[in-house]
C-alpha cells in the first residue's frame, strides 16, 4: 500500500497522486487510474496552484492514449471541466 502525504498538504499530495496515476496508466490499470484521478480532481478543485493545473493537463494527455476505453474518455471529460 502506498502512503500519500497528510491531508493538509494538498499540493504535495496532489503531486504524489499524479505520479501514482501515471504508474497505474503505464501498467494498464485504467479503472484504478480513473478512481485516483477523480480523487485528485475533488481534492484540487479549489487549489490555485499553476504547477498542479499543468500536471492535470499532462494526465489528460496520458488518458488520451487510452481513448478506446470509455472510462478513460469519461475521466478526460472531467479533467477538462
Number of C-alpha atoms within 10 A of each C-alpha: 3 7 8 14 15 9 11 8 10 15 18 15 18 24 18 16 21 21 13 18 24 18 13 17 21 12 10 12 13 19 14 14 25 21 13 17 25 15 13 21 17 11 15 18 9 8 14 10 10 9 11 17 15 11 15 22 15 14 20 20 12 17 25 15 12 16 13 10 13 11 16 22 18 13 20 23 10 13 18 9 6
